Amino acid sequence: MWFRLLPKLCILALLTAGPVCAKPFAVDGDTLHAKHARIRLANVCAPERGEPGYAEAKAKLTAIINAASSIYFDCSRQDRYGRLVCRMYVDSRLVTQSDISKVGGRGTSFCARAR
C-alpha cells in the first residue's frame, strides 16, 4: 500500500474512516505519529528513550521530516503494538538505518527479533 503525504503532510490512515491531515512528528528515531496514525519505520532500529543516542536519532528523523517536500509510506503490516510498519521514502529516496543512527544497546536484540 502506498500512502502519499501531500505538501503539508496529509496521510490516509488504515484505521480511520477518512484522511487525517497533520504534520507527523518523531517519537523516537524509528517511530512517527500523525494524529491517529502511528508509524514504525521498517528496517530502522534506533535507540529507545533513555538509551545512548536517543536524542540524536530523534533529531535526525525530525530534520528529515522537516526538510521533506514529499513523503511516501509503503506499509506492509501492523506490529504487535498496533503501529503501521512502513518503509518511508522522502523525496523519492528510501530512508535507511544509516540516515537515522547506528544500532546499539537494547535496540540491537529487539531489532533482530522484529525483522
C-alpha positions as CSV (number, residue, x, y, z in Angstrom):
1,M,0.0,0.0,0.0
2,W,1.3,3.4,-0.8
3,F,0.4,6.5,1.2
4,R,1.5,9.8,-0.1
5,L,1.9,12.6,2.2
6,L,0.7,15.7,0.4
7,P,2.6,19.0,0.6
8,K,1.5,19.7,4.2
9,L,1.9,16.0,5.1
10,C,-1.6,14.5,4.9
11,I,-2.0,10.8,5.3
12,L,-4.8,8.3,5.0
13,A,-4.6,6.1,8.0
14,L,-5.7,2.5,7.7
15,L,-7.6,2.5,10.9
16,T,-9.6,5.7,10.4
17,A,-12.7,6.4,8.3
18,G,-11.0,9.2,6.2
19,P,-8.0,11.3,5.7
20,V,-6.0,12.5,8.7
21,C,-4.1,15.7,7.9
22,A,-1.3,16.5,10.3
23,K,2.4,17.0,10.2
24,P,4.0,13.9,11.6
25,F,6.4,14.2,14.4
26,A,9.1,11.9,15.6
27,V,8.5,10.0,18.8
28,D,12.0,8.5,18.6
29,G,14.4,7.6,15.8
30,D,12.1,4.9,14.3
31,T,8.5,5.9,15.2
32,L,6.3,8.7,13.9
33,H,2.9,9.9,15.0
34,A,0.5,11.8,12.7
35,K,-2.8,12.4,14.6
36,H,-4.4,8.9,14.6
37,A,-1.7,7.1,12.7
38,R,1.3,5.6,14.5
39,I,4.0,4.5,12.1
40,R,7.1,2.3,12.8
41,L,9.8,2.6,10.2
42,A,10.6,-0.8,8.7
43,N,14.3,-1.9,8.8
44,V,15.3,1.0,11.0
45,C,16.3,0.4,14.6
46,A,17.1,3.4,16.7
47,P,17.8,3.8,20.4
48,E,14.8,3.9,22.7
49,R,14.2,6.7,25.3
50,G,16.9,6.6,27.9
51,E,19.4,4.8,25.7
52,P,22.6,6.5,24.4
53,G,22.0,8.1,21.0
54,Y,18.2,8.5,21.5
55,A,18.2,12.3,21.2
56,E,20.5,12.3,18.2
57,A,18.3,9.7,16.4
58,K,15.1,11.6,17.1
59,A,16.7,14.9,16.0
60,K,17.8,13.3,12.7
61,L,14.4,11.9,11.9
62,T,12.8,15.2,12.8
63,A,15.2,17.0,10.4
64,I,14.4,14.5,7.6
65,I,10.7,15.2,8.0
66,N,11.0,18.9,8.2
67,A,13.2,19.1,5.1
68,A,11.0,16.9,3.0
69,S,9.0,18.2,0.1
70,S,7.2,14.9,-0.3
71,I,7.0,11.7,1.8
72,Y,5.6,8.3,0.8
73,F,5.0,5.3,3.1
74,D,4.9,1.8,1.8
75,C,3.1,-0.1,4.6
76,S,3.1,-3.8,4.8
77,R,1.5,-4.7,8.2
78,Q,0.8,-3.7,11.8
79,D,3.2,-4.6,14.6
80,R,2.1,-6.1,17.9
81,Y,1.7,-2.5,19.3
82,G,-0.8,-1.6,16.6
83,R,1.7,0.6,14.6
84,L,1.8,0.6,10.8
85,V,5.1,-0.9,9.7
86,C,6.2,1.1,6.7
87,R,9.2,2.0,4.5
88,M,9.5,5.7,4.3
89,Y,10.5,7.5,1.1
90,V,11.5,11.1,1.4
91,D,11.7,13.0,-2.0
92,S,11.7,9.5,-3.7
93,R,14.6,8.2,-1.6
94,L,14.3,5.4,0.9
95,V,15.1,6.3,4.5
96,T,17.5,3.7,5.8
97,Q,19.3,2.8,9.1
98,S,22.3,4.9,8.2
99,D,20.1,8.0,7.8
100,I,19.0,7.7,11.4
101,S,21.6,6.0,13.7
102,K,23.8,3.1,14.4
103,V,22.1,0.1,16.0
104,G,23.2,-0.3,19.6
105,G,22.1,-1.0,23.2
106,R,18.9,-2.7,23.9
107,G,17.6,-2.0,20.4
108,T,20.0,-4.4,18.9
109,S,18.3,-7.5,20.2
110,F,14.8,-6.1,19.7
111,C,15.5,-5.2,16.1
112,A,16.9,-8.7,15.4
113,R,13.6,-10.2,16.7
114,A,11.4,-7.7,14.9
115,R,12.7,-8.4,11.4
